[in-house]
Amino acid sequence: MGKLQEFDITFTNNKVVYGPGESISGTVKIRTGNSLQYKAIKVNCQGSCGISNKVNDASWILEEQYFNSTLSVADKGTLGPGEHSFPFQFLIPVAAPTSFEGPFGKIAYRVRAVIDTPRFSKDYKAQKPFYLLNLLNLNEVPDIEHPSHAVTTKKFSYLLVKSGTLMLKARSELRGYIPGQVIKLATEIHNKSGKDTGCVLASLIQKVTYKTKRPVYDLRTIAEVEGAGVKAGKHAEWREQIIVPPLPQSALAGCSLIDIDYFIQVSLKSPDAVVTLPIYIGNIAVNLSPSRTVPSSPDPCGAAGVTPSAPPAEDEPEEELCAGGLASEAIPTKSHSQQDPSGQPVTMSPSAFSHAPGAAVPPGHRRPDASAPLFCVSTGATIPFFTEGNVTPVPTSCSLILPPEYSSWDYPHEPPPTYEESCSSANSSFNSRQ
């Protein structure tokens, strides 16, 4: 840097994750070997979103800005040899959305410092990113405490002349979860044919929509469970669980260019049958206190929602799905992406689900020690893993095993439905059966 030996930005208490409405403060540190003339020293704080229709292309075709503030910390003068410090402070707007980064766009925040030098001299710049967590309280989502359920009936032909009917039905206890909770799935398959079905597959899927002129959809399979098929003429039930890993929240409130949706897809390959359960991923868990009783589900097989906390013991009795009076059998699980090769569930550190300092911690989750990772978001989010205090930020690995499948396409013929669309179709389907 010539005359400039150090030009750096530090945040107060090394804090890197902030909430809307908070103040972000810090110091611009400058060390010079010789005298350095300047016209001004300015600090800028900015938050914005940009999206593209090409992978990893920073030439955004659409942008929106959430705030852009500039502070002059020193006016015309000379920096003598040695160290100099200039404090700064900015207020983050309450409507700013959570940080996010994906292959087609990102929501990013940064502080930039500039030493504006006289004409024909070199200007100096330094910048540092920070991250925003705008908590999504699931209790503010309508009907979030109700079970999510879907059913489809498939008529198909086999052996050229024979025909059969299959009913596929799936249910989750709630419509919203936070990282670390367990989604308990109940699936019912009634095979009214003389042909065995293919394997049943349940997947937790993330859909990110980038709202370009022709929207780009980006899909990621987060977790995957496979069960055996159902014999001809049999009625069978399948119960499995998916642990919600650290994930960016649904919706990204405050951002009009990027949407995030999650859904559980339960499908059969043969015959081809699919049901979709839309869910929300948030930061504050659904409160199922006695004062907030879940009403009975219109689905005759529905059960009251219960906040999942841990997988049940292997010998724990399970409630029976209603089977229309037919004897049913259990579907064995063949593979689970959240288990290691020995079949044991993958263990995840409680600190993997911690929150920003000062943020509300969901019930049942303890705040980690200062030396533990402060905030962890993976599989599609931007925020690295940091520690608080005078500790060097350290990346943290999550032992969660994810399937390799990752698909992106610009214009799918039938993009997965949103939460609202799926709820509307489910209600219409139920009313038509009455």
Secondary structure, 3 states (H helix, E strand, C coil): CCCEEEEEEEEHHHCCEECCCCEEEEEEEEEECCCEEEEEEEEEEEEEEEECCCCCCCCCCEEEEEEEEEEEEEEEEEECCEEEEEEEEEECCCCCCCCEEECCEEEEEEEEEEEECCCCCCCEEEEEEEEECCCCEHHHCCCCCCCEEEEEEEEEEECCCEEEEEEEEEEECCCEECCCCEEEEEEEEEEECCCCCCCEEEEEEEEEEECCCCCEEEEEEEEEEEECCCCCCCEEEEEEEEECCCCCCCCCCCCCCEEEEEEEEEEECCCCEEEEEEEEECCECCCCCCCCCCCCCCCCCCCCCCCCCCCCCCCCCCCCCCCCCCCEEECCEEEECCECCCCCECCCCHHHHCCCCCCCCCCCCCCCCCCCCCECCCCCCCCCCECCCCCCCCCCCCCCCCCCCEEEECCCCCCCCCHHHHHHHHHHHHHHHC
